[in-house]
Amino acid sequence: MAQTRSRFVKVRCEKCKNEQIIFSNASTKVFCLVCKEVLAEPAGGKANVKASVLEILS
């Protein structure tokens, strides 16, 4: 069985300090649920995470 390289990642918004879980291979922009700041943008595979990564979840 093939292993996936994508993970869920717990991040903290730089603007409002909200913590939320995002997908590491997001195919659309991911926004903070509180202040609407962009947390991640798609980049043809792995997303460019613009927030502080707190934890990588399995």
C-alpha positions in Angstrom: 0.0 0.0 0.0 1.4 3.4 -1.0 2.1 6.0 1.8 0.8 9.5 1.4 3.2 12.4 1.9 0.4 14.8 2.9 -0.4 15.5 6.5 -2.6 17.7 8.6 -0.7 20.6 10.2 -1.6 22.6 13.3 -0.8 26.3 12.6 -1.0 29.6 14.4 -2.2 32.8 12.6 0.5 35.5 12.8 -2.1 38.2 12.9 -4.7 37.1 15.6 -2.9 34.0 17.1 -5.8 31.7 16.3 -4.8 28.0 16.1 -6.3 25.8 13.5 -5.6 22.6 11.6 -5.0 22.7 7.8 -4.1 20.2 5.1 -0.4 20.3 4.0 -1.4 19.8 0.3 -4.2 22.4 0.2 -5.5 22.9 -3.4 -7.2 26.3 -2.5 -6.2 29.2 -0.4 -6.8 28.5 3.3 -8.0 31.5 5.5 -8.0 32.0 9.2 -11.4 31.4 10.6 -11.2 34.4 12.9 -9.5 37.2 11.0 -9.6 35.9 7.4 -5.8 36.2 6.9 -4.3 33.8 4.3 -2.7 30.8 6.1 -1.7 28.7 3.1 -1.7 29.0 -0.7 -1.5 26.1 -3.2 1.8 25.6 -4.9 1.3 22.5 -7.2 1.7 19.9 -4.4 2.7 21.1 -1.0 1.0 24.3 0.1 3.0 27.4 0.9 2.2 27.8 4.6 2.3 31.5 5.7 1.5 30.8 9.4 3.6 29.4 12.2 3.6 25.6 12.1 3.0 24.3 15.7 2.7 20.6 15.1 2.5 18.0 12.3 -0.3 15.6 12.9 -0.3 12.0 11.5 
